[in-house]
Amino acid sequence: MSLMKDPLDLLNVSSLLSEEERDIQTVVRSFLDDRVRPYIGEWFEDAHFARELVPELGKMGLLGMHLTGYGCVGASAVSYGLACLELEAVDSGLRSFVSVQGSLSMFSIWKWGSEEQKLEWLPRLAAGEAIGCFGLTEPDFGSNPAGMRTRAVRDGGDWILNGSKMWITNGGIADVATVWAQTDEGIRGFLVPRGTPGFTTGNIKRKLSLRASVTSELSFDNVRLPASAQLPGARGLGGPLACLNEARFGILFGAVGAARDSLQAALAYADSRIQFDKPISAFQLTQKKLADMAVSLNTSMLLALHLGRLKDDHLLRPEQVSVGKLNNVREAIAIARECRTILGGSGISLEYSPLRHANNLESVLTYEGTNEVHTLVVGQALTGQSAYR
């Protein structure tokens, strides 16, 4: 028997996909293999985001690909998930860019915006001619966004926005920010274009994770916005939370990609690394590690695919997204760490992907809802009791 190059072949997962879904996955993988994979280790080391890729991602239809109209391709949820899988198989930072652009920035406008806002921003964001970000998390309010201190008050026909947001992907390069703020009418969303007086950004440096991605702080000092900047369809915390569910869906597929790539690296290394006169893949302890990880990977993929089919049938519930995010990220980071052990000392080098994936997944484990928060979402669904307070 020969080495299994794709560990998802263990359960023949590709047989569960349509021809169109397989084609989309192949096209995205080929593009990334050519344009990103040869350079991603260097970009990670240099903390460099390859902004020049953004128009290419737009040309491929990957930005807001699951949305309809306004230049978006209207792909299925499963197709979008498979694209996220391939993006994160290369690097979580690249998938994070696409997720924030499409599932947070664009989705917030597509779902809650006025027709004028949609026409102004969505075609440019879909084409990669503009970049968007999503400002919800604050320095003191992550898991409890209802406590946010950013506030907008009416001043005649305008709004005056004050506050700050933290850990914002794409923030330092975004042309428009979707910003959530407290108002006398509850939490509301606003579109804040770059260059608006009083709106500044600062990139977060010295990161150990998501280094090939831009992470920023947003600050608002008496930012004056016209009434037309408000997202008219969003009232209360349900607005931003609906956007987060869209992003979490991409994550549960993306995590499978990081795990698959880590396992592929470990399999190839174990096949070529000779110790005691035979490849280490021939040792029982190594095979146990590989088998356990392959079972976990395939189970996570089947879960992601099931949730994708539910989403395409408009049956997906928020707690089911939490199940996927909780399980798949948890399993992916465990796989990446275990794969590093198979690589031994070589595993700490950026020539191999598992430890880079593990570092990135430390962030994925925390953002879009921590492991603990998703555990409590599932707990509430099971018991009917909220344990948040």
C-alpha positions as CSV (number, residue, x, y, z in Angstrom):
1,M,0.0,0.0,0.0
2,S,1.1,3.6,-0.7
3,L,1.0,6.7,1.4
4,M,-2.4,8.3,1.6
5,K,-1.7,11.9,0.5
6,D,-5.1,13.3,1.6
7,P,-6.2,11.9,4.9
8,L,-9.8,12.8,4.1
9,D,-9.7,9.9,1.6
10,L,-9.9,7.6,4.6
11,L,-13.7,7.9,4.5
12,N,-13.9,9.0,0.9
13,V,-15.4,12.4,1.9
14,S,-15.2,13.7,-1.6
15,S,-17.8,11.3,-2.7
16,L,-20.3,13.3,-0.6
17,L,-19.7,16.4,-2.7
18,S,-21.3,17.4,-5.9
19,E,-19.2,17.8,-9.0
20,E,-19.5,21.6,-8.8
21,E,-18.4,21.6,-5.2
22,R,-15.3,19.5,-6.0
23,D,-14.5,21.8,-8.9
24,I,-14.7,24.9,-6.7
25,Q,-12.5,23.3,-4.1
26,T,-9.9,22.2,-6.7
27,V,-9.8,25.7,-8.3
28,V,-9.3,27.4,-5.0
29,R,-6.6,24.9,-3.9
30,S,-4.7,25.3,-7.2
31,F,-4.7,29.1,-6.9
32,L,-3.4,29.0,-3.4
33,D,-0.8,26.4,-4.2
34,D,0.5,28.7,-6.9
35,R,0.1,32.2,-5.4
36,V,0.3,31.7,-1.6
37,R,1.7,28.4,-0.3
38,P,5.3,29.0,-1.5
39,Y,5.5,32.3,0.4
40,I,3.3,31.9,3.4
41,G,6.1,30.9,5.8
42,E,8.1,34.0,4.9
43,W,5.0,36.2,5.2
44,F,4.2,34.7,8.6
45,E,7.8,35.3,9.8
46,D,7.8,38.9,8.5
47,A,4.2,39.7,9.8
48,H,3.3,40.6,6.2
49,F,-0.2,40.6,4.7
50,A,-0.1,40.3,0.9
51,R,-2.6,43.0,0.1
52,E,-1.9,42.5,-3.6
53,L,-3.9,39.2,-3.4
54,V,-7.1,41.0,-2.6
55,P,-8.2,41.8,-6.1
56,E,-7.3,38.3,-7.2
57,L,-9.5,36.9,-4.5
58,G,-12.2,39.1,-5.7
59,K,-11.7,38.1,-9.3
60,M,-12.1,34.5,-8.2
61,G,-15.4,35.3,-6.5
62,L,-14.2,34.4,-3.0
63,L,-15.2,37.6,-1.4
64,G,-18.8,37.4,-0.1
65,M,-19.2,34.3,-2.3
66,H,-22.2,33.0,-0.4
67,L,-24.1,36.3,-0.9
68,T,-26.4,37.1,-3.8
69,G,-26.5,40.2,-6.0
70,Y,-24.3,43.2,-6.0
71,G,-21.4,41.4,-7.7
72,C,-21.5,38.4,-5.4
73,V,-21.5,34.9,-7.0
74,G,-24.3,33.4,-4.7
75,A,-22.5,30.1,-4.1
76,S,-23.9,27.5,-1.8
77,A,-22.9,27.4,1.9
78,V,-21.0,24.1,1.4
79,S,-19.1,25.7,-1.5
80,Y,-18.2,28.6,0.7
81,G,-17.2,26.3,3.4
82,L,-14.9,24.3,1.1
83,A,-13.2,27.5,0.0
84,C,-12.6,28.4,3.6
85,L,-11.2,24.9,4.2
86,E,-8.6,25.4,1.4
87,L,-7.8,29.0,2.5
88,E,-7.1,27.9,6.1
89,A,-5.2,24.9,4.9
90,V,-2.6,27.4,3.7
91,D,-3.0,29.9,6.6
92,S,-5.7,30.9,9.1
93,G,-4.8,34.6,8.5
94,L,-5.8,34.4,4.9
95,R,-9.1,32.7,5.7
96,S,-9.7,35.3,8.4
97,F,-9.3,38.0,5.8
98,V,-11.9,36.4,3.6
99,S,-14.2,35.6,6.5
100,V,-14.2,39.2,7.8
101,Q,-14.5,40.7,4.3
102,G,-17.4,38.5,3.3
103,S,-19.2,37.2,6.4
104,L,-18.8,40.2,8.7
105,S,-18.3,43.4,6.7
106,M,-20.2,42.5,3.5
107,F,-22.8,40.4,5.3
108,S,-23.6,43.2,7.7
109,I,-24.3,45.6,4.8
110,W,-26.1,42.9,2.7
111,K,-28.3,41.9,5.6
112,W,-28.9,45.2,7.5
113,G,-27.9,48.0,5.1
114,S,-30.0,50.3,3.0
115,E,-30.1,49.9,-0.8
116,E,-27.9,52.9,-1.2
117,Q,-25.3,51.4,1.2
118,K,-25.4,48.1,-0.6
119,L,-24.9,49.8,-4.0
120,E,-22.1,51.9,-2.7
121,W,-20.0,49.2,-1.0
122,L,-20.9,45.7,-1.9
123,P,-19.7,45.6,-5.6
124,R,-16.4,47.2,-4.6
125,L,-15.9,44.8,-1.6
126,A,-16.8,41.8,-3.7
127,A,-14.3,42.8,-6.4
128,G,-11.6,43.4,-3.9
129,E,-11.4,47.1,-4.8
130,A,-12.3,48.0,-1.2
131,I,-11.6,46.2,2.1
132,G,-14.0,46.1,5.0
133,C,-13.7,45.3,8.7
134,F,-16.2,44.7,11.6
135,G,-15.9,46.6,14.9
136,L,-17.6,44.8,17.8
137,T,-15.0,43.6,20.3
138,E,-13.7,46.2,22.7
139,P,-10.6,46.2,25.0
140,D,-12.9,45.4,28.1
141,F,-15.7,43.6,26.3
142,G,-15.2,40.5,24.3
143,S,-17.4,37.7,25.3
144,N,-20.0,40.2,26.7
145,P,-20.5,42.6,23.7
146,A,-23.7,43.9,25.3
147,G,-21.5,45.8,27.7
148,M,-19.8,47.8,25.0
149,R,-18.8,51.4,25.8
150,T,-18.6,52.8,22.3
151,R,-21.5,55.1,22.0
152,A,-23.3,57.1,19.3
153,V,-25.6,60.1,20.2
154,R,-27.8,62.1,17.9
155,D,-26.8,65.7,17.1
156,G,-29.4,67.2,14.9
157,G,-29.6,65.0,11.8
158,D,-26.2,63.5,12.4
159,W,-24.6,61.0,14.9
160,I,-21.5,61.6,17.0
161,L,-19.5,58.4,17.6
162,N,-17.0,57.9,20.5
163,G,-15.2,54.8,21.7
164,S,-12.7,52.2,20.6
165,K,-12.6,48.6,19.3
166,M,-9.9,46.1,19.7
167,W,-8.6,42.9,17.9
168,I,-10.2,44.0,14.6
169,T,-9.0,41.9,11.6
170,N,-8.4,44.1,8.5
171,G,-8.9,47.2,10.6
172,G,-5.7,49.0,9.6
173,I,-6.3,48.5,5.9
174,A,-10.1,48.7,5.7
175,D,-11.8,51.3,3.5
176,V,-15.0,51.0,5.5
177,A,-15.7,49.8,9.1
178,T,-19.0,48.4,10.3
179,V,-19.0,49.7,13.9
180,W,-21.5,48.7,16.6
181,A,-22.3,51.2,19.3
182,Q,-24.7,51.9,22.2
183,T,-27.4,54.5,21.4
184,D,-30.5,55.6,23.2
185,E,-32.4,53.2,20.9
186,G,-30.2,50.2,21.8
187,I,-27.2,48.8,19.9
188,R,-27.0,50.0,16.4
189,G,-24.6,49.6,13.5
190,F,-22.8,52.3,11.5
191,L,-20.6,52.4,8.4
192,V,-17.5,54.5,9.0
193,P,-15.4,55.1,5.9
194,R,-11.6,55.5,6.3
195,G,-10.7,59.2,6.3
196,T,-13.6,60.3,8.4
197,P,-12.3,62.9,10.8
198,G,-11.8,61.5,14.3
199,F,-11.5,57.9,13.0
200,T,-8.0,56.4,13.5
201,T,-6.5,52.9,13.5
202,G,-3.4,51.4,14.9
203,N,-2.1,47.9,14.1
204,I,-1.3,45.5,16.8
205,K,2.4,44.4,16.7
206,R,4.5,41.6,18.2
207,K,1.8,38.9,17.6
208,L,2.6,35.2,18.0
209,S,-0.5,34.2,16.0
210,L,-2.2,35.3,12.8
211,R,1.0,37.1,11.8
212,A,0.2,37.0,8.1
213,S,-3.0,39.0,8.9
214,V,-3.7,42.6,9.9
215,T,-5.1,43.0,13.4
216,S,-5.9,46.5,14.7
217,E,-7.4,48.9,17.2
218,L,-10.1,51.3,16.0
219,S,-10.6,54.7,17.8
220,F,-13.4,57.1,17.4
221,D,-13.1,60.7,18.8
222,N,-16.2,62.7,18.2
223,V,-16.7,61.1,14.7
224,R,-19.5,62.9,13.0
225,L,-21.6,60.6,10.8
226,P,-24.7,61.5,8.7
227,A,-27.9,59.7,9.3
228,S,-27.3,57.7,6.1
229,A,-24.3,56.0,7.8
230,Q,-26.6,54.0,10.1
231,L,-27.5,50.4,9.1
232,P,-31.3,50.7,9.1
233,G,-32.1,47.0,9.5
234,A,-30.2,46.2,12.6
235,R,-31.6,46.9,16.0
236,G,-30.2,45.4,19.2
237,L,-27.5,42.8,19.7
238,G,-29.1,40.4,17.3
239,G,-27.7,42.4,14.4
240,P,-24.0,41.8,15.1
241,L,-24.6,38.3,16.5
242,A,-26.2,37.2,13.2
243,C,-23.1,38.4,11.4
244,L,-20.9,36.4,13.8
245,N,-22.9,33.2,13.1
246,E,-22.0,33.7,9.4
247,A,-18.3,34.0,10.2
248,R,-18.3,31.0,12.6
249,F,-19.7,28.9,9.9
250,G,-16.6,29.6,7.8
251,I,-14.4,28.8,10.8
252,L,-15.7,25.3,11.3
253,F,-14.7,24.4,7.8
254,G,-11.5,26.4,7.9
255,A,-10.3,24.6,11.0
256,V,-10.6,21.3,9.1
257,G,-8.3,22.7,6.5
258,A,-5.6,23.6,9.0
259,A,-5.8,20.1,10.5
260,R,-5.7,18.4,7.1
261,D,-2.6,20.3,6.1
262,S,-0.9,19.6,9.4
263,L,-1.7,15.9,9.1
264,Q,-0.5,15.8,5.5
265,A,2.8,17.3,6.6
266,A,3.2,14.8,9.4
267,L,2.3,11.8,7.1
268,A,4.9,12.9,4.5
269,Y,7.6,13.5,7.1
270,A,6.9,10.2,8.9
271,D,7.2,8.4,5.6
272,S,10.6,9.9,4.8
273,R,12.2,10.1,8.2
274,I,14.4,7.1,8.9
275,Q,15.2,6.0,12.4
276,F,16.4,2.5,13.5
277,D,16.7,1.6,9.9
278,K,13.0,2.2,8.9
279,P,10.6,5.1,8.4
280,I,9.1,6.3,11.6
281,S,5.7,5.8,10.0
282,A,6.3,2.0,10.5
283,F,6.4,2.3,14.3
284,Q,3.2,1.5,16.3
285,L,3.2,4.7,18.4
286,T,3.5,6.9,15.3
287,Q,0.7,5.0,13.6
288,K,-1.5,5.4,16.6
289,K,-1.0,9.1,16.5
290,L,-1.7,9.3,12.8
291,A,-4.8,7.0,13.1
292,D,-6.3,8.9,16.0
293,M,-5.8,12.2,14.2
294,A,-7.2,10.9,10.9
295,V,-10.3,9.7,12.6
296,S,-10.7,13.1,14.4
297,L,-10.1,14.9,11.1
298,N,-12.7,12.9,9.1
299,T,-15.3,13.2,11.9
300,S,-14.8,17.0,12.0
301,M,-15.2,17.1,8.2
302,L,-18.4,15.1,8.3
303,L,-19.7,17.5,10.9
304,A,-18.8,20.5,8.9
305,L,-20.5,19.0,5.8
306,H,-23.6,18.1,7.7
307,L,-23.9,21.7,9.1
308,G,-23.3,23.1,5.6
309,R,-26.2,21.0,4.2
310,L,-28.4,22.3,7.0
311,K,-27.4,25.8,6.2
312,D,-28.2,25.4,2.5
313,D,-31.6,24.0,3.5
314,H,-32.1,27.0,5.8
315,L,-32.3,24.7,8.8
316,L,-29.1,25.7,10.7
317,R,-29.6,26.9,14.2
318,P,-27.0,29.0,16.2
319,E,-26.3,26.3,18.7
320,Q,-25.5,24.0,15.9
321,V,-22.9,26.4,14.6
322,S,-21.5,26.5,18.2
323,V,-21.2,22.7,18.1
324,G,-19.2,22.9,14.9
325,K,-16.9,25.7,16.0
326,L,-16.4,24.2,19.5
327,N,-15.5,20.7,18.2
328,N,-13.7,21.5,15.0
329,V,-11.3,24.1,16.3
330,R,-10.6,22.1,19.5
331,E,-9.8,19.0,17.4
332,A,-7.8,21.0,14.8
333,I,-5.5,22.6,17.4
334,A,-4.9,19.2,19.0
335,I,-4.0,17.7,15.6
336,A,-1.6,20.5,14.8
337,R,0.2,20.1,18.1
338,E,0.4,16.3,17.8
339,C,1.7,16.6,14.2
340,R,4.5,18.8,15.5
341,T,5.6,16.0,17.8
342,I,6.0,13.6,14.8
343,L,8.2,16.2,13.1
344,G,10.4,16.4,16.2
345,G,12.9,19.3,16.1
346,S,12.1,20.0,12.5
347,G,8.5,20.8,13.6
348,I,9.6,24.2,15.1
349,S,10.8,25.4,11.7
350,L,8.6,27.5,9.4
351,E,9.6,25.0,6.6
352,Y,6.8,22.9,8.1
353,S,3.2,24.0,8.7
354,P,1.9,22.3,11.8
355,L,3.3,24.6,14.5
356,R,2.3,27.7,12.4
357,H,-1.2,26.3,12.2
358,A,-1.2,25.6,15.9
359,N,-0.1,29.2,16.7
360,N,-2.8,30.5,14.4
361,L,-5.5,28.2,15.9
362,E,-4.7,29.7,19.3
363,S,-6.5,32.8,18.0
364,V,-9.2,30.9,16.2
365,L,-9.9,29.1,19.5
366,T,-10.6,32.5,21.1
367,Y,-12.2,34.7,18.4
368,E,-15.8,34.6,17.2
369,G,-16.8,33.2,20.6
370,T,-14.3,31.5,23.0
371,N,-14.4,27.8,23.6
372,E,-16.1,28.5,26.9
373,V,-18.8,30.6,25.4
374,H,-19.7,28.0,22.8
375,T,-19.7,25.3,25.5
376,L,-22.3,27.4,27.4
377,V,-24.3,27.9,24.2
378,V,-24.5,24.2,23.8
379,G,-25.2,23.7,27.5
380,Q,-28.1,26.2,27.3
381,A,-29.5,24.3,24.3
382,L,-29.4,21.1,26.2
383,T,-30.7,22.3,29.5
384,G,-32.8,25.3,28.8
385,Q,-30.7,27.2,31.5
386,S,-28.4,30.1,30.8
387,A,-25.1,29.9,32.7
388,Y,-23.6,33.1,31.4
389,R,-24.1,35.0,34.7
